[in-house]
Amino acid sequence: MKHRIHSDRETKQSTLNKGRRGALFATAAVSVGALTAPFIGNAQVSDGRKLTIQSLWTENTIGYRTFKNWCESVVELTGGEVEFVPFAGGTVSEIFDMMTATSAGVLDGMHWVPHYAAISGAMPAGAFLTSFPMGLPHPHQWDMLFDSYGGTELARDLYARHGLHFVGHVHHDMNLIHSNKPIRSLDDFRGLNLRMPGGLIADCFEAIGARTIALAGSEVQPALASGAIDAADFTGPAMNFDLGFADVSKYIVMGPTSTPCLHQPVDLTIVVFNQTVWQSLAPATQDLLTELVRAFSVKHFTAHQQANIDAWARFTEAGVEVTRLSEDDVARFRKIALPLWFEWANRDPDSARVFKLHLDVMLNPAVAYISPDDIKDFELKL
């Protein structure tokens, strides 16, 4: 049973707040612009709940600026009931440890990437709760997976086992590979020291001969600058320009125009809260925050795409060259990735359950990303 402790202020304003929430649900559902407009001009922050939430993005990046602006909007949009106190990646918890920190209550919530739960072994199914090599290539297809095929409910079940509540997914961008050596085919990856986030993604690049190294985001730019690594996967153009990648790499490696990103075409992030903290909130507040996370996803994605316009021009001005793989490389990488999908999915039943949703979406006639013939030689152990 969920319990709620009512403050005097809540008691006096319950009727008014109910009306405010109703209006806000409609606004948040249809307009991301609501995130930047004050809802109640005189919200009393001191009377509400202050919840600490850390992003994986570091300071002075478009990712963290967008996250911080969203957090700062929450107190107005909830009429002062909840205030999010934002922290940049690595300031309260190391990025790889954020799931543990949130579960333990060191953080009330986190804006994170599920890959790290997979590579740490805490939740192998995290490999399929965000982008993976030659996976679903468009954001709306991930919306289908979470919102139409049951992915959100399944993610909530998995995170609940760790004392966490999965609120929702947040779109970001495709990931780029920056290199100090020209890479124009998969063969050029052979022997390269390549930063990858680990797990299934790293395994695919190991299969083409790269030597992969797992580094936290804050370590990538210095490692490229020092020559400790030859190339690195990291986020999209605007984020990477903010982080100084134009100063430490000569090339950006992409797929052909039909497939701009082979390895992480939709780098999905998530918002998750400590389960006890989440359950202490009133159901109406939970519903409201869930809608605000949906709106944050749109804001997060569009802010990055807008910033990317300028970032691409700045990379060109800095002399960074975009090199492209071929269609043959795409077909070859797909043949490498597909059996590794099933290998990782069959490592535990939960991974298989999540991956089954991917297959269902991919086989949808309107998506048609794979055909039954593509997977006829593989077995998924549900």
NORRA-V405799 format. One record per run of one state. SS is the DSSP state (H for helix, E for strand, C for the rest). FROM is the first residue (numbers start at 1). LEN is the number of residues. If there is no record, write none. Layout:
<<SS | FROM | LEN> <SS | FROM | LEN>>
//
This chain:
<<C | 1 | 7> <H | 8 | 23> <C | 31 | 1> <H | 32 | 5> <C | 37 | 8> <H | 45 | 3> <C | 48 | 1> <E | 49 | 7> <C | 56 | 6> <H | 62 | 16> <C | 78 | 4> <E | 82 | 6> <C | 88 | 7> <H | 95 | 10> <C | 105 | 4> <E | 109 | 4> <C | 113 | 2> <H | 115 | 6> <C | 121 | 3> <H | 124 | 5> <C | 129 | 10> <H | 139 | 10> <C | 149 | 2> <H | 151 | 10> <C | 161 | 3> <E | 164 | 10> <C | 174 | 2> <E | 176 | 4> <C | 180 | 6> <H | 186 | 4> <C | 190 | 3> <E | 193 | 3> <C | 196 | 3> <H | 199 | 8> <C | 207 | 4> <E | 211 | 3> <C | 214 | 3> <H | 217 | 10> <C | 227 | 4> <E | 231 | 4> <C | 235 | 2> <H | 237 | 6> <C | 243 | 2> <H | 245 | 3> <C | 248 | 3> <E | 251 | 4> <C | 255 | 12> <E | 267 | 8> <H | 275 | 5> <C | 280 | 3> <H | 283 | 35> <C | 318 | 3> <E | 321 | 4> <C | 325 | 2> <H | 327 | 19> <C | 346 | 3> <H | 349 | 15> <C | 364 | 8> <H | 372 | 4> <C | 376 | 7>>
//
